[in-house]
Amino acid sequence: MSNTINKKETIMDEFIKKASVLIEAIPYIHSFRRKLFVIKYGGSILDDVEIRRKVLEDIVFLSYVGIRTILVHGGGPRISSRVKEAGLTPEFHDGIRVTDESTLSIVSEELDRLNKKIVEEITSLKGDVTGLKGSENIIHVEKRKSERDLGFVGRITAIDHDQLQAHLRQGHITVISPMGISVDQQPHNVNADEVASAISASMGAEKLVLLTNVHGVLKEAQDISSLISTLRINEISDLINKDIIHGGMIPKVTACVDALRSGVKKTHIIDARIEHALLLEFFTNRGVGTQIIH
């Protein structure tokens, strides 16, 4: 009999813990309702079916509680695989993919495929969603200048604010491919972090969120306990000089800083491999990633 009682008490304790989590989330939900979150999701974590489903579940939840959401997706690893399959060699310069005409065709095809897939998966989770691809004239660009010719790589000049607002007003999660259009209607490949940063600035977003496959900014590489939970803009240069922020983390931090300086309230770098990382970051007192603030 006592075992049965203990089992019931354990189950009740679990229910109480779940209720406590919901209560803890209330002030955050109240604060963020009708605000805009821009989330960038790409890299190898985009190809993992289980991780992707958890991320998209979180995004649908955000929509259900009244948070307007724009999701900018990448597609780098899969694009590189397709480039190799075509007998071409993937090339990068300062972290930017060199995009000749053949590579541009592959980039466009793969991003369109991913956009469609994400939209289908959000729909299967009962989310209201719109997919916007490179041909939608959302992201306006000019050819990006560099020490070497990058081909069809764009530098963002403007975002079609009104068109995005129209979709958001309908309550739709808006999924965007990082492709831009020049004044002569030439498609260009655009860095997804830059797209997310530019959109968040243009739309006056509450938050810019970069999902990645690391826990955030760590003081000691590979030491999760050294996670820097809160980072201020004026601390970043020193951390880069000390090689604490390095490699692929530099463009992510730069995108966050650009967004903050353009009026975005707060930015986050979060490990998408943590189950329901977005909900833990936004709706709990502790959070799970690095927030970058003024």
C-alpha positions in Angstrom: 0.0 0.0 0.0 2.8 2.4 0.9 4.5 1.8 -2.4 1.3 2.8 -4.2 1.0 6.0 -2.1 4.7 6.9 -2.7 4.2 6.4 -6.5 1.1 8.7 -6.4 3.0 11.3 -4.5 5.9 11.1 -7.0 3.5 11.6 -9.9 1.8 14.5 -8.0 5.2 16.1 -7.3 6.0 16.0 -11.1 2.6 17.7 -11.8 3.4 20.4 -9.2 6.8 21.0 -10.8 5.2 21.4 -14.2 2.7 23.8 -12.8 5.5 25.8 -11.1 7.3 26.1 -14.4 4.1 27.5 -16.0 3.6 30.0 -13.2 7.3 31.1 -13.5 6.6 31.7 -17.2 3.6 34.0 -16.7 5.4 37.4 -16.2 7.7 36.6 -19.2 4.7 35.7 -21.4 2.9 38.9 -20.3 6.0 41.0 -21.1 6.7 39.5 -24.5 3.1 39.3 -25.9 2.8 41.0 -29.3 6.6 41.6 -29.3 8.8 40.4 -32.2 11.5 37.7 -31.9 13.9 37.1 -34.8 15.5 33.7 -34.7 18.3 32.4 -36.9 18.7 28.7 -37.2 21.3 27.0 -39.4 24.4 24.9 -39.7 24.6 21.2 -38.9 21.9 21.4 -36.2 19.4 22.3 -38.9 19.9 18.8 -40.5 19.2 16.9 -37.2 15.5 15.9 -37.4 15.1 15.5 -33.6 16.7 18.8 -32.7 14.8 20.6 -35.5 11.5 19.3 -34.2 12.1 20.6 -30.7 13.2 24.0 -32.0 10.1 24.2 -34.2 7.9 23.1 -31.3 9.3 26.0 -29.2 8.7 28.4 -32.0 5.0 27.3 -32.4 4.6 27.7 -28.6 6.0 31.3 -28.9 3.3 31.9 -31.6 0.6 30.4 -29.4 1.3 32.8 -26.5 1.2 35.8 -28.8 4.9 36.4 -29.6 5.4 37.3 -33.3 8.2 35.2 -34.7 10.5 35.5 -37.8 12.7 32.4 -38.4 15.7 32.9 -40.7 17.3 29.6 -41.8 20.7 28.8 -43.2 21.7 25.7 -45.1 25.5 25.7 -45.1 26.5 22.0 -44.6 23.9 20.7 -47.0 24.9 23.3 -49.6 28.6 22.3 -49.4 27.6 18.7 -49.9 25.6 19.5 -53.0 28.5 21.7 -54.3 30.9 18.7 -53.9 28.4 16.3 -55.6 28.3 18.7 -58.6 32.1 18.3 -58.9 32.8 21.8 -57.6 35.0 22.8 -54.6 33.4 24.8 -51.8 35.3 28.1 -51.3 35.2 30.5 -48.4 36.8 33.9 -47.8 36.6 35.4 -44.3 33.8 33.0 -43.5 31.7 33.9 -46.6 30.9 31.4 -49.3 32.4 32.3 -52.7 29.3 32.0 -54.9 29.8 31.7 -58.7 26.8 31.1 -61.0 26.8 27.3 -60.6 27.1 27.6 -56.8 24.3 30.2 -56.7 22.0 27.8 -58.5 22.7 25.1 -55.9 22.3 27.6 -53.0 19.0 28.8 -54.3 17.7 25.2 -54.8 18.8 24.0 -51.4 17.4 27.0 -49.5 14.1 26.7 -51.3 14.0 23.0 -50.4 14.8 23.8 -46.7 12.3 26.7 -46.6 9.5 24.4 -47.9 10.5 21.6 -45.4 10.5 23.9 -42.4 7.1 25.4 -43.4 5.6 21.8 -43.8 7.0 20.8 -40.4 5.6 23.9 -38.6 2.2 23.3 -40.3 2.3 19.7 -39.0 2.8 21.1 -35.5 -0.4 23.2 -36.0 1.5 26.4 -36.5 0.3 29.2 -38.8 3.2 29.9 -41.1 4.4 31.7 -44.3 7.6 30.8 -46.1 9.4 33.6 -48.0 12.1 32.7 -50.4 14.8 34.6 -52.3 12.5 35.6 -55.1 10.1 37.5 -52.7 12.0 40.8 -52.8 12.2 40.9 -49.0 16.0 41.4 -48.8 17.5 44.1 -51.0 21.2 43.9 -51.7 24.2 45.2 -53.6 27.2 43.1 -54.6 29.5 42.7 -51.6 32.9 44.2 -52.0 36.0 42.2 -50.7 39.7 41.7 -51.3 38.7 39.0 -53.8 35.7 38.6 -56.0 33.0 36.7 -54.0 30.7 36.3 -57.0 27.0 36.6 -56.3 27.3 37.5 -52.6 25.2 40.4 -51.4 25.5 43.2 -48.8 22.1 44.1 -47.4 20.9 47.6 -48.3 17.3 47.4 -47.2 14.6 45.1 -45.8 11.0 45.2 -47.0 9.5 46.1 -43.6 5.9 46.5 -44.9 5.7 43.1 -46.5 7.0 41.4 -43.4 4.5 43.3 -41.2 1.7 42.1 -43.4 2.5 38.5 -42.7 3.1 39.1 -39.0 -0.2 40.9 -38.6 -1.9 37.7 -39.8 -0.3 35.9 -36.9 2.0 33.9 -39.1 5.4 32.5 -38.1 7.4 33.9 -41.0 10.2 31.6 -42.4 12.8 33.4 -44.5 15.6 32.2 -46.8 18.9 34.2 -46.7 18.8 35.2 -50.4 18.7 38.8 -51.6 17.8 40.7 -54.8 19.7 43.5 -56.4 18.2 46.5 -58.2 18.6 44.6 -61.5 16.7 41.6 -60.0 19.9 39.4 -59.7 19.6 36.9 -56.8 22.5 37.0 -54.4 23.6 34.7 -51.6 23.6 36.5 -48.2 25.0 35.4 -44.8 22.1 34.2 -42.7 23.4 35.8 -39.4 23.5 39.2 -41.3 20.0 38.7 -42.6 18.7 37.9 -39.1 20.5 40.9 -37.7 19.3 43.3 -40.4 15.7 42.1 -40.1 15.6 42.4 -36.4 17.0 46.0 -36.7 14.5 47.0 -39.4 11.5 45.5 -37.6 12.4 46.9 -34.2 12.6 43.4 -32.7 12.5 42.7 -29.0 15.1 39.9 -29.4 17.5 38.6 -31.9 18.3 34.9 -31.2 21.2 32.9 -32.9 20.8 29.2 -32.5 24.1 27.3 -32.7 25.7 24.0 -31.6 27.7 25.4 -28.7 26.5 26.5 -25.3 27.2 30.2 -25.9 30.4 32.2 -25.1 32.6 30.2 -22.9 35.6 31.6 -20.8 37.3 28.2 -21.2 36.8 26.2 -24.4 34.9 22.9 -23.8 34.1 23.9 -20.2 30.3 24.3 -20.0 30.6 25.6 -16.4 32.5 28.7 -17.8 29.5 29.9 -19.8 29.2 33.7 -19.8 25.5 34.2 -19.1 25.5 37.9 -19.7 27.9 39.9 -21.9 27.9 43.6 -22.5 29.0 45.3 -25.8 31.9 47.1 -24.1 33.4 43.7 -23.0 33.5 42.1 -26.4 36.7 43.6 -27.9 38.8 42.5 -24.9 37.4 38.9 -25.2 38.2 38.8 -28.9 41.8 40.0 -28.2 42.2 37.3 -25.6 40.9 34.7 -28.1 38.0 33.8 -25.8 35.6 34.8 -28.6 37.1 33.4 -31.8 36.4 31.6 -35.0 32.8 31.2 -36.0 31.7 32.9 -32.8 33.0 36.3 -34.0 30.5 36.8 -36.8 27.7 35.7 -34.4 28.7 38.2 -31.7 29.2 40.9 -34.4 25.6 40.3 -35.7 24.3 40.7 -32.1 26.2 43.9 -31.6 25.0 45.3 -34.9 21.4 44.5 -34.0 21.8 46.1 -30.5 23.3 49.3 -31.9 20.3 49.5 -34.3 17.7 49.4 -31.6 17.1 45.7 -30.8 16.4 45.3 -27.1 18.4 42.1 -26.4 20.3 39.4 -28.2 21.0 35.7 -27.4 23.3 33.0 -28.5 21.8 29.6 -27.6 22.7 25.9 -28.0 19.8 24.4 -30.0 20.9 20.9 -28.8 19.5 21.6 -25.4 15.9 20.3 -25.4 13.5 23.3 -25.6 16.4 25.7 -25.3 14.3 28.7 -26.5 11.6 28.2 -23.8 14.2 27.7 -21.1 16.0 30.9 -22.2 12.9 33.1 -22.5 10.5 31.8 -19.8 12.7 30.9 -16.8 14.7 33.0 -14.4 18.0 31.5 -15.2 18.2 30.9 -19.0 20.6 28.6 -20.8 22.7 30.6 -23.2 24.6 33.9 -23.5 22.6 37.1 -23.6 24.4 40.1 -25.2 23.2 43.5 -24.0 24.2 47.1 -24.1 
